[in-house]
Amino acid sequence: MNENMYPDMNVNMRPPVKKSGFGSGMLAGAIIGVSATIFLLVFILNIFYDAGFVHIGTGGEIYVQDTAILGDEGIGSAVEEKLNTLDSLMDSFLMEDADKEKAEENIYKAYLASYGDKYTVYYTPEEYKELIESTTGRFYGIGAVCQKNEDGTILISDAYENAPAYAAGIRDGDSIIKVDGRDITDMDLSSAVALIKGDKGTSVHLEVIRDGNSFEVDVIRDEIKAKTVDYTMREDNIGYISISQFDDVTTEQFKTAVKDLNSQGMAGLIIDIRDNPGGVLTTVVDMLEYILPDGMIVYTEDKNGKRIEYKGSDNNELTIPAAVLVNGNSASASEIFAGAVQDYGIGKIIGTETYGKGIVQTIKPLTDGSAVKFTIAKYYTPKGQDIHGKGVTPDIVVDLTKDDNEDVQMKAAVEYLLGEIKK
């Protein structure tokens, strides 16, 4: 072909170059991949939600439960229908408006009570929050033990040293009459204490009475560790440790007490767990590990016979004579403590038969902030004592009555230890 025939055609012209689609393809692929992953996660979450393993809380929280719970399972629609009928009836004829929230709470409590286990309990969100504070032994407040006076004021029975209340000048025996200008004399103790507690770093204004004179003081709230252990050195180098309950903070306080008393030349030890209602299982296990020879401390068995053993292996051991004081109000973790000491023979149990609560509870939080505590197992002492319904029988039985002019149980413990020390 003659090139001049087509003067406007460039015979050397190349086809236009196409732009590469690699980059945009990667982006599209990534978007598709992420979308597919999100879709898959939502799909799986929805499956678990439909199966009852996942629940959405009132605040948007996602709860994953190890037990499937469906909204249409349980007590059934017949009961729900009857409750609605009763509710409609009361709305029609009751002279005063009912507190629906309170009614719901009472229904839940009554239903769980119908199972016949007095240790199965429903907690409202507020009650559950308070329970967590009581078992951890930590809260934000002023650092003082409070009691209700007959005149309605709040008695400071123990102002912790190195705590905000003490630092602000509040002392044992003072009485609070107003909190942030609000008269608390007509309140119950828990409501008044709730006003005194608050967020860390915030201030609470208190009006206080001391020896008939009133004064006002501002206290900066801080984290408080409840004092669950008191101790002192008695005559004849006999140490005394009182444990009010077994909280998360108790182990550290107990070890501190033992170490301090040892540094003072302790020759014998009295551990007082009278009126101690119990507490956290792992706490009492840790405390026993500190004073027992290595080995079994306690074991639990559930209704299927599954056994969980708790053993000590820290090479610590109490090597001086010991006595443990108990009474009918020493329960649960207190009985684990007394039973283990008795089985190992490292001390004598003195007092009266304990309460007889040899079962273990767990707490399951629900999606609305409430919770249920229920029994999951029985516990047994190292030698297999079944305490539930029986209690721990003391090695030395000593009754203490209101007519006694002295603490005869304490006296018996001292006499026992003096005899052991002199051997």
C-alpha positions, 0 to 999 in steps of 0.5 A: 500500500502506498502511504501517500494514498491516506495522508491523514493515516499514521501507519505507525499509530499504536492502539491506545494503552489501557490503564491497569485495573490491578489497584482498583481490583484490590480495593474492590476485593478488600471491600468485598472481603471485609463485607463478607467477614462482617456479614459472616460475623453477624450471621454467626452472632444471629445464630447464637442469639437465636439459640439463646447463647447471646443476649443484648443488654439494656445499655447495648452490651453483648453478653455471651453465656455458656448456657442457652437461654431463650425468651420463650423458655421457662415458666411458660405463657400460662403464668405470664397470662395470669400475671397480666390478668392480675396486673389488669385487675389491680390497675382497675380496682386498686385505690393507689397506683402500684410500683410496677418496678417493685412488683416485678422485682418481687415476682423474680424474688418469689419465683426463685424462692419457690425452688426451696433453696434459701441460698438461691437469690435474685439481686436487683441491679442496685443490690448486685452492685452493692454485693460486688462491693461487699465481696471485693472489700473495695469501694469509694467512700470516706473510710469509716464503719457506720452504725445507726443511732437510736436518734437516727444519726449515723455513728462512726464506730471505726474511722480507718487510720490513713483514710479520708474521714480520719484525715479530715478530723473525724474520729470514733464516736462522732455522729453524722446528722447531715450529708451535703446539707440533707438531714439523714436522721429519718433514713435507713442506714444503707440509704444514708451510707449510699449518700456518703459514698461516691466517686473517687476524688469527689467531695462530700460535706458532712455535719457532725456531732461530737460531745454535744457540739456540731461541726462541719467538714468536707471529706474527699472520697477515695478508694477504701479497702474494708478492714476485715482483719483486726489483731493485737498481741495479748499477754503471754505473747499470745497473738489474737486475730479477728476475721469479720468475713472473707473478702478479696482484701482479707488474705493480704490483711491476714498475712500482714497480721501474722507477720507483724505478730511473729515479729513481736515474738508471738508464741501462740495464736487465737483466730476468731471467726465467731459470727463470720458469715463466710465470703469468697472461697478462693480467699479462705483457700489462700489463707489456709495455704499460708498456715497449713502443711502443703496438701488438700485444703478443700474439695467440691463436688457438683450434682454430677459428681464432678470434683474440684480440688484446692491444694496448697503448695507454698511451703508455708506452715504455722508452727506455733500452737493455735486455737480457732474460736467458732460459734453458731454464726460461723458459716460457709468459708468460716467452716472451711477454715475451721474444718481444715485446721481441725483435719490437719490438727494444727490447732484446736477448734473452741466454742460451739457447733458452727452453722452448717452451710457446706455448699458453694454458690456462684453468681450469674449476671443478667443483661439488665444489670441484675444477677442470680446467685444459686448453689452449684456444689457441696464442699468437703474438708480435707478428710472428707467431712460433709459439713452441710446441715451438720456444722463443725463440732469443736474439739473443745465445746464451750458455750457463751451466754448473755449471762456470762460476765466474761468471754469464756470461749476466749478464756478457754482458748488462752488456757489451752494455748498456755498449756501448749506453750509450756510443754 
